[in-house]
Amino acid sequence: MNNNLRLIINNVNNKKLEENHFFEKEELKVILNLYAKMVSEGSWKDYGLSISSKQVGFSVFKNATENALYKICKNFKPKNKNLKYLITDTNGKILKNSYELGLLLKNINWKKI
């Protein structure tokens, strides 16, 4: 991950993050490419990042004043390898899960999940 981005995150949270407690550069690239595609289609308008000691999440919004439509999560210590990457809804219900981010995001019809 870009050191500047890590520095900003550390300063915002006022604590030091462990090395693996964020999306890796390639993971973030895949997510941001998807985000750009969905924004260009008019489906998504905004995003937010959440970080905890258990997971990092990339939330997407249709409107900045509404709840997140979906959250793409990376669990740091999943109980099952298929729970490493998740897509959850606004209530935290798991809609799709996988051990690999690329498989998780491949061929999803976002309007139907």
N, C-alpha and C positions, 0 to 999 in steps of 0.2 A: 504494500500500500504506500501511496505517496506520503513521505514524511511530513509535508506541510499539512495535509489533511489530518494525519494522526495528531499533530501538534494542536490544531484547532479543536479537535474532539477532546483531547486531554484538557485543554484550557476551559472549554465549556462545561465539562463534567467535573472539573477541579479534582481529578484523580487520574492516576496512571492506569492505562489499559494494558492488559497482557498482550503479547505479540499477536496471538491468534484470535483475539476477541474483536474481530471485524471481518467484513468481506475481504477476501483476497483481491488483488488487482484484476485478475481475469474474471472473477465472479461479479465484481462490480461493473466491469465492462459489459458483460452479458445482460445484466439487469438494466443498465442505463441504455443499452441499444434497444431493448424491449420497450423501455419507458419512452424513448424518442419516437419509436414507431407508433405507440398508442397515443401519444400527444398529437402526432401528425394526423391521426385518424379522428381526433376529437374525443376519444374515449376517456383519457386521463388528463387532468389539468395540473396536478401538484403532487409532491411527494414529501415524505418525511423519513428520517432515520431514527431508530430507537436502539439503544445499546444497554444490555445488562450483563451480568456475569454468566448468564445461562444462554443468551442468544442475542443476535443482532437482527433487526427487522427493517425492511424497506417497505413502507406503507405508501399506497397510491390512492389518490383522491380524485373524484369527479369535480369537486368544488372545494376550495380551501376551507369553507365554513361548515362542511359536512364531515361525518365520520369517514374513516378510510374505507374504500371499497374492498381492498385486498391488502394482505401483508405477506411479503416474501421473506421467509425467515431462514436463518442458519443457526441450528442448535450446536453448541460447542461440545456438549457431552450427551449425545442422544442415548436413550435406553436401547434403541433398536437402530441399526444402521440406516433403515429406510426412513427414519425420522430426522435425518440430518438436515434436509431441506424441506420446507413446508410452504404451502399457500394456505392462508387462513382468511376467514371472512371477518366482518366487523365485530362479531361476537367471540372470535378466537377459535371457531370451529374449523377443524382441518378439512380443507377441500381436496387437497392433493398433497402427496408426499413422495420423496425419493431420496436415494443415497447420493444422487448427482444432480447438480443444479441444471445442467443442460437438458437432461431428461425431464426434469420437473417442468421446465418452461416450454418444452417442445410441443408444438401442435395443440396449444390450448385455445379453446374458444372462450374467451374471457366473458362473453355475454351469457354463456350458458352455465358456467360453474358457480 
